[in-house]
Amino acid sequence: MQNLTAILILIGTLGLSGPALASDVNLPKQTPEQMKAVCDKVGGKFSQDTSGYECGTDCHGKPGTDCTVFCKPEQKCVAQVIGSRRPRTVESALQAPARGAR
């Protein structure tokens, strides 16, 4: 019975903490050229296809998927960031905030 209770508590905790792990943030429009320039600057990986273009980083200057920004042509971009961050630029969305910064 104690094992069942512990498992239920663990499932509940993980279920409630999931939304806090990542969030989507709307950013201004970017052209593919602008996105590629920022992506190169922060050490990310740029890709483009018929649905749009994106950049992904590990948030620390290397390619990865921890911090990503996706743009559809002629629409606002969407950044997926960890935690409750609210970046205002593509560059800040692709990098981890400085320690102590809020």
Buried (B, 14 or more C-beta within 10 A) or exposed (E): EEEEEEEEEEEEEEEEEEEEEBBEBEBEEBEBEBBBBBBEBBBBBBBEEEEBBBBBBBBEBEEBEBBBBBBEEEEEBBBBBBEEBEBEBBBBBBBBBEEEEE
